[in-house]
Amino acid sequence: MSSKSPRKGEAKKPGKSIKEKRAEKRLKHAEVAVDPVRKAAR
């Protein structure tokens, strides 16, 4: 029975990681878009 609990936890982890990956991609894209603006401002 105890082996079922860890499996459920692992199944839930991928769902969160996908959302985290999307958030990271959005943050990276935002940084890339902000970088040129900062350089242009200087």
C-alpha positions as MATLAB code, in Angstrom:
seq = 'MSSKSPRKGEAKKPGKSIKEKRAEKRLKHAEVAVDPVRKAAR';
ca = [
       0.000    0.000    0.000;
       2.834    2.406    0.791;
       4.206    2.023   -2.756;
       1.003    3.554   -4.157;
       1.440    6.845   -2.284;
       4.866    7.679   -3.813;
       3.534    6.879   -7.287;
       0.670    9.335   -6.830;
       3.136   11.993   -5.690;
       5.335   11.389   -8.727;
       2.323   11.590  -11.056;
       1.433   14.983   -9.599;
       4.997   16.314   -9.901;
       5.113   16.262  -13.745;
       1.945   18.387  -13.891;
       3.561   21.059  -11.749;
       6.859   20.868  -13.639;
       5.046   21.547  -16.929;
       3.501   24.697  -15.458;
       6.870   25.668  -13.995;
       8.548   25.114  -17.379;
       5.969   27.397  -19.031;
       6.551   30.046  -16.362;
      10.326   29.779  -16.821;
       9.974   30.121  -20.603;
       7.781   33.210  -20.157;
      10.278   34.716  -17.702;
      13.186   34.004  -20.054;
      11.329   35.558  -23.016;
      10.447   38.590  -20.878;
      14.105   39.003  -19.837;
      15.254   38.789  -23.463;
      12.690   41.449  -24.442;
      13.710   43.692  -21.514;
      17.484   43.356  -22.055;
      17.589   45.219  -25.429;
      15.379   47.957  -23.964;
      17.784   48.436  -21.051;
      20.766   48.603  -23.418;
      18.921   51.093  -25.652;
      18.068   53.240  -22.617;
      21.766   53.400  -21.715;
];
